[in-house]
Amino acid sequence: MPRIAFRFHGPAQVSNAAATKFTVASNEKWIVRHIHVYNPSGSPVTFTASIGADAASTRIFDALSIGAQEYVDHFCYYTMEETEIFQAFAGTNNILVLVIDGDKCVLG
């Protein structure tokens, strides 16, 4: 199964309501390897992200506080199956900047 390095989302600002950032395409498997979240503001902002529809049981970050002028680089290995979604939201609208990248694998 060939792997292609791919940016799944961003850079883009994060809203204050749970929103789908990407959906894994049919006949593909995606591996999230890096999540970068930057707070360019002068105040801390919380960040929440989930694999699947947002719920306490699907969250990989739950109201993580990101300080003013700080960023989080989360190096990971989350395998996502076809049609799965990645959702995220922030405590303050359109402040945090999110980038998600990894590998795209075409099945079959």
Steps between C-alpha positions, in 0.01 A plus 500: 500500500683818384507797739493860388596786734195728517367809676147415616404845629620858533655720584157633594335663800288290734140599578337478843258222395589140419568484125632231268854583387526205260333175401708200389423423136339174392750223420770675705655475845662811648761516772512824698863554599515864608253751644621860535290757688618861537350774716604841360288694751590663830284265710480124559247310283375143545510240222291184463535238225344161433519213258135446416207718599591710803432320828695443819583146384648609163716792611877501463519852651237619749513873572880508481612849600745656255671806641532839334751498213559127555453191288457126539672252270345158555689225319276194484386195306120495471375259235167611352278281285306602190213747570622575856501868595729726703327778693639793699394820675645774720385686809520829307385539140754541217817543707685167495667388178492125425708286263463121473720279286600141452484220245227408255477130402295386201337162556473227237 
